[in-house]
Amino acid sequence: MNQEKKLPRSITSRVEEALTDTRIVTLQGARQVGKSTLAEEIVTRHSGRLVTLDDELTRTAATSDPATFVRQFPDGLLGIDEVQRVPELVLALKAAVDSDPRPGRFLLTGSANLLQLPVTQDSLAGRAESVELFGFSQGELLGIRETFIDRFLAGELFLEHQSDLTRHDYLIRACSGSYPEALSRLTERRRAAWLDNYIQRIVQRDAADISGLHRLADLPRLLRLLAARTSTELNQSNLATDADIPVRTLPPYLDLLQTLYLIDRLPAWSTNLSKRVVDRPTVFLLDTGLAARLTNLAAKGAGIDTNPDAAGRLIETFVIGELRRQLGWSNETPRMHHFRDRDGAEVDVILETPDGRIAAIEVKAGATVRTKDTRWLTHLRDHLGKRFVGGLILHAGQQAAPLGARLAAAPIDTLWASR
């Protein structure tokens, strides 16, 4: 069963909106998250034309004469799939839209963040809007367009929500991941085989397409080390030592993994609450199924008595990933951070809106929430005053409960629950 072709993607309306006023729209994300399928749907709806640079003949034509290639469908929407495979097209696209600035001329897809590549940064600036597509959200798998972020930032604490999911259920979802093709595999063994091949393909083709780094063969090992550290602070010195890579040469490899949408970094947040704020980002894998496979972790092996620390990091990564997806279509446009200071204060997720509102989330892999678990959310609330709209402890239990003014505990699946 190919779920990718059956399930609507919640980001679609944002792509359509961008096409109404922007000359080039780029749909970006990791390989195999459904970019080509979504691009085909949108281009077909606009009676346009879609070409893919994964096809060798098409790629040869694009490389030989980029200017003619981008002008092959001048009166409608031209979709170009996997555009990072022919970087020479970027200057031709710039020339085409500069001579004819109508909006909605090109829909590009790329398995790399095009605006992070040196060859495209200046050429596409002001001409292109990037829309990021990730693997399926839990809501998309259920046919629900999640509104958690908008509701939370409006002050809702979800006290009426009850869940029938257990900690093991969340681990199953986390270990299954979000890639459409992996989710279509019927057994854990088949999913593992797909993920192993996926990692090799990324290294052998996509990384080589966009990077001139010399140690690309080390990427799988580096990615495994990052998977073991998912949702922890990024200490580059320790990581470089474990990876046997000189620390001064590590940043380009981290940037490459982020450009390929395999990892992301959650920046530190501060509003002068403490002069002892730790300013290192946390690092996390964008797909928890890939993280689980890289660390050889299965739902059955992540019980409370077996590997609780790894399970806790995986569930936290799972929550951050769901929030990361929802940021793509929420009406609110907050930035997402983490907070920690050297005195021990720590909050997993901070959402800050452009008008200064703050909402905070703590993630617990267990089902029990104690009064002491609210101490840092209370700390934020008391220091921020009216700016603080709410704090939630998302946990693996089944009941929601109030924990004080503007504070509550709620089950993790609150993230994708409909009203």
C-alpha positions in Angstrom: 0.0 0.0 0.0 1.5 3.4 -1.0 0.3 5.7 1.8 2.1 8.6 0.1 -0.4 8.8 -2.7 -3.5 8.5 -0.5 -2.9 10.9 2.3 -3.2 14.7 1.8 -0.3 16.8 3.0 -1.1 19.6 5.4 1.6 21.9 3.9 -0.2 22.0 0.5 -2.1 25.2 1.1 1.1 27.0 2.0 2.7 26.0 -1.3 -0.4 27.1 -3.2 -0.4 30.4 -1.4 3.3 31.0 -2.2 2.6 30.4 -5.9 0.1 33.3 -6.0 2.8 35.9 -5.3 6.3 34.4 -5.7 8.1 33.6 -8.9 9.9 30.5 -7.7 8.6 28.2 -5.0 11.0 25.6 -3.7 9.6 22.5 -2.0 12.5 21.1 0.1 13.0 18.2 2.4 14.9 14.9 2.8 14.8 12.4 0.1 11.7 10.1 0.2 9.4 12.4 2.2 6.9 12.8 -0.6 8.1 15.9 -2.4 7.7 14.5 -5.9 4.2 13.2 -5.2 3.1 16.6 -3.8 4.7 18.5 -6.7 3.0 16.3 -9.2 -0.4 16.9 -7.6 0.1 20.7 -7.5 1.5 20.9 -11.1 -1.4 18.8 -12.4 -3.9 21.0 -10.6 -2.3 24.0 -12.4 -2.2 22.3 -15.8 1.5 22.6 -15.7 4.5 20.4 -16.6 6.7 18.4 -14.3 10.2 17.1 -15.3 12.5 15.2 -13.0 16.3 15.5 -13.0 16.5 11.9 -11.7 16.0 11.0 -15.3 19.4 10.8 -17.1 18.2 12.1 -20.4 16.4 15.1 -18.8 19.5 15.8 -16.7 21.7 15.8 -19.8 19.4 18.3 -21.5 19.3 20.5 -18.4 23.1 20.5 -18.1 23.7 21.0 -21.9 21.4 24.1 -22.3 20.0 25.4 -19.0 18.5 28.5 -20.5 16.4 26.6 -23.1 15.5 24.0 -20.4 13.9 26.4 -18.0 12.0 28.1 -20.9 10.3 24.9 -22.1 6.9 25.8 -20.7 6.8 29.6 -20.8 3.0 30.1 -20.3 2.4 28.0 -17.3 3.8 26.4 -14.2 7.0 24.3 -14.8 7.9 21.9 -12.0 11.5 20.7 -11.8 12.1 17.7 -9.5 15.4 17.2 -7.6 16.8 20.5 -8.9 20.0 20.2 -6.8 21.2 17.5 -9.2 21.9 20.3 -11.9 23.1 23.4 -10.0 23.7 25.1 -13.4 19.9 25.6 -13.7 20.0 28.2 -10.9 21.4 31.1 -12.9 19.1 30.2 -15.8 16.1 30.4 -13.5 17.3 33.7 -12.2 17.5 35.1 -15.8 14.1 33.7 -16.7 12.2 35.2 -13.8 14.1 38.5 -14.0 12.9 38.9 -17.6 9.4 37.7 -16.8 8.6 38.3 -13.1 5.1 36.8 -13.1 4.4 34.8 -9.9 3.9 31.1 -10.0 6.3 30.3 -12.8 8.4 27.6 -11.2 7.9 24.9 -8.6 11.2 23.3 -7.7 11.8 20.3 -5.4 15.1 19.5 -3.8 16.5 17.0 -1.4 18.8 19.7 0.0 18.2 23.2 1.4 18.9 25.1 -1.8 19.2 28.4 -0.1 22.1 27.0 2.0 24.1 26.0 -1.1 26.8 28.6 -2.1 25.8 28.4 -5.8 22.2 29.4 -5.1 22.3 31.8 -2.1 22.7 35.0 -4.1 20.8 34.0 -7.2 17.5 33.0 -5.6 17.5 35.7 -2.9 14.3 37.7 -3.2 13.0 35.5 -6.1 12.2 32.3 -4.3 10.3 31.1 -1.3 11.2 27.9 0.4 8.5 25.5 1.8 9.8 22.6 3.8 8.2 19.2 3.6 9.0 16.5 6.2 7.8 13.0 6.6 4.2 12.3 7.6 3.0 13.9 10.8 0.9 11.8 13.1 -2.1 13.9 12.2 -1.6 13.4 8.5 -1.5 9.6 9.1 -4.9 10.0 10.7 -6.3 12.5 8.2 -6.2 15.3 10.7 -4.7 18.8 10.1 -3.2 19.6 13.5 -3.9 23.0 15.1 -2.0 22.4 18.4 0.5 25.3 18.0 -2.2 27.9 17.3 -4.4 26.6 20.2 -1.5 26.5 22.6 -0.3 30.0 21.8 -3.9 31.2 22.3 -3.7 29.9 25.9 -5.4 26.5 25.6 -4.2 23.9 28.0 -6.1 20.9 26.6 -7.5 19.8 30.0 -10.4 18.0 28.4 -8.2 15.6 26.4 -7.9 12.0 27.3 -5.7 9.4 25.6 -5.8 5.7 25.2 -2.2 5.5 24.1 0.6 4.0 26.3 4.3 4.7 26.5 4.9 1.6 24.4 2.4 2.9 21.8 4.4 6.2 21.5 7.7 4.2 21.1 6.1 2.1 18.3 5.2 5.3 16.5 8.6 6.9 17.1 10.5 3.8 15.9 8.3 3.5 12.8 9.3 7.0 11.8 7.7 9.2 9.2 9.1 8.3 5.7 6.1 7.2 3.6 8.0 4.3 2.0 9.3 3.0 5.3 5.8 3.2 6.8 4.5 1.1 3.9 6.7 -1.8 4.9 4.7 -4.4 6.8 7.4 -5.7 9.2 10.1 -4.1 11.4 12.7 -6.2 9.5 11.6 -4.8 6.1 11.5 -1.2 7.5 15.1 -1.7 8.8 16.3 -2.9 5.4 14.7 0.2 3.7 16.4 2.5 6.2 19.8 0.9 5.8 19.6 1.3 2.0 18.3 4.9 2.5 21.4 5.9 4.4 23.7 4.4 1.9 22.0 6.2 -1.0 22.1 9.5 0.7 25.9 9.2 1.1 26.6 7.8 -2.3 24.5 10.2 -4.3 22.9 13.2 -2.6 25.9 14.2 -0.4 28.2 13.8 -3.4 25.9 15.9 -5.6 26.1 19.0 -3.4 29.4 18.7 -1.4 33.1 18.6 -2.1 34.0 17.4 1.3 36.6 14.7 1.4 35.3 12.4 4.1 31.8 11.7 2.9 32.3 8.0 3.7 32.4 9.0 7.4 28.8 10.5 7.3 27.0 7.3 8.4 29.2 7.0 11.4 28.8 10.6 12.3 25.0 10.3 11.8 25.0 7.3 14.2 26.8 9.3 16.8 24.3 12.1 16.4 21.4 9.7 16.7 22.8 8.4 20.0 22.9 12.1 21.1 19.5 13.1 19.7 17.7 15.8 21.8 20.9 16.6 23.7 23.2 19.7 23.6 25.6 19.7 20.8 29.1 19.5 22.2 31.3 19.6 19.1 34.5 18.7 20.9 33.1 15.5 22.3 31.4 14.6 19.0 34.6 15.2 17.0 36.6 13.0 19.4 34.1 10.1 19.1 33.9 10.5 15.3 37.7 10.7 15.0 37.3 14.0 13.0 39.4 17.1 13.8 37.0 19.5 15.6 38.0 22.3 13.3 36.7 20.4 10.3 33.5 19.1 11.9 31.2 22.0 11.2 30.9 21.6 7.4 29.8 17.9 8.0 27.2 19.0 10.4 26.0 21.7 8.0 25.8 19.1 5.2 23.7 16.7 7.3 21.4 19.7 8.1 21.3 20.8 4.5 20.2 17.2 3.6 17.4 17.4 6.1 18.7 14.6 8.2 19.4 16.6 11.4 18.3 19.9 12.8 19.5 22.1 15.6 17.3 23.8 18.2 18.9 27.1 19.2 19.3 28.2 22.7 16.8 30.8 24.0 17.4 33.7 26.4 15.5 36.7 27.6 17.9 37.8 30.3 16.4 35.3 32.8 19.9 34.4 33.7 23.4 35.5 32.9 24.5 31.9 33.0 22.5 30.7 30.0 24.0 27.8 28.1 24.1 28.9 24.5 24.7 25.6 22.8 21.9 24.3 20.5 20.4 20.9 21.0 20.7 18.5 18.0 18.1 16.1 16.9 17.4 13.8 13.9 14.4 14.8 11.9 13.1 11.3 11.6 12.9 9.2 14.7 12.6 5.9 12.7 16.0 6.7 11.3 17.4 7.6 14.7 16.1 4.3 16.2 17.6 2.3 13.4 21.0 4.0 13.6 21.1 3.2 17.3 19.7 -0.3 16.9 16.7 0.6 19.1 13.3 -1.1 18.8 10.1 -0.3 20.8 10.3 -3.6 22.7 13.9 -2.9 23.7 13.2 0.6 25.0 11.3 -0.4 28.1 11.6 1.3 31.5 13.9 -1.5 32.7 16.0 -1.8 29.6 17.1 1.4 27.9 15.1 4.3 29.5 17.5 7.1 28.7 17.6 6.2 25.0 13.8 5.9 25.0 13.4 9.2 26.7 15.6 11.0 24.1 13.7 9.3 21.3 10.3 10.4 22.6 11.5 13.9 23.1 12.8 13.9 19.5 9.5 12.6 18.4 7.6 15.5 20.1 10.1 18.1 18.7 9.7 16.6 15.2 5.9 16.8 15.4 6.1 20.4 16.4 8.6 21.1 13.6 6.2 19.7 11.1 3.2 21.7 12.4 5.2 25.0 12.2 4.9 24.6 8.4 1.1 25.2 8.4 0.2 26.9 11.7 -1.2 30.4 11.4 1.1 31.5 14.2 4.7 31.9 13.2 6.7 31.3 16.4 10.4 30.4 16.5 11.3 27.2 18.4 14.2 27.1 20.9 15.3 25.2 24.0 16.4 26.8 27.3 19.0 25.8 29.8 21.3 27.6 32.2 24.3 26.5 34.3 22.2 26.5 37.5 20.2 23.6 36.2 17.1 25.3 34.8 16.0 23.4 31.7 13.0 23.5 29.4 12.8 21.3 26.3 10.9 23.6 23.9 10.2 27.3 23.9 7.9 28.8 21.4 8.3 32.6 20.9 6.0 34.6 18.7 7.0 37.8 16.9 4.8 39.8 19.3 6.7 38.4 22.3 4.4 35.7 23.6 6.1 32.6 25.1 4.8 29.1 25.5 6.9 26.3 26.9 6.8 22.5 26.8 8.5 19.8 28.9 8.5 16.2 27.6 8.3 13.2 29.9 8.6 9.7 28.6 6.9 8.4 31.7 3.2 8.4 32.6 3.6 10.1 36.1 3.9 13.8 36.6 5.0 15.1 39.9 4.8 18.6 41.4 8.6 19.0 41.1 8.4 18.5 37.4 6.8 21.9 37.0 9.6 23.9 38.7 11.2 25.3 35.5 7.9 26.0 33.8 6.9 27.9 37.0 10.3 29.7 36.9 9.6 30.9 33.4 6.0 31.9 34.1 6.9 33.9 37.2 9.8 35.8 35.4 8.0 36.4 32.2 4.6 37.5 33.6 2.0 38.3 31.0 4.3 37.2 28.1 4.0 33.6 29.3 0.8 32.2 27.8 1.1 28.6 28.9 3.3 25.7 29.9 2.6 22.1 29.2 4.2 18.9 30.4 3.5 16.4 27.6 3.7 12.9 29.1 3.0 9.2 28.2 0.1 8.9 30.5 -3.6 9.1 29.6 -5.0 12.0 31.6 -4.7 15.8 31.5 -4.5 17.7 34.7 -4.1 21.4 35.8 -0.8 22.1 37.5 -1.3 25.8 38.5 -1.9 29.1 36.8 -1.3 28.7 33.0 0.3 25.3 33.6 -1.0 21.8 32.8 0.0 18.2 32.1 -1.4 16.5 29.0 -0.9 13.3 27.0 1.6 13.5 24.2 -1.1 12.8 21.6 -2.6 16.1 22.4 -0.3 17.2 19.7 -2.5 15.7 17.0 -5.9 15.5 18.7 -8.7 17.1 16.9 -11.1 19.4 18.8 
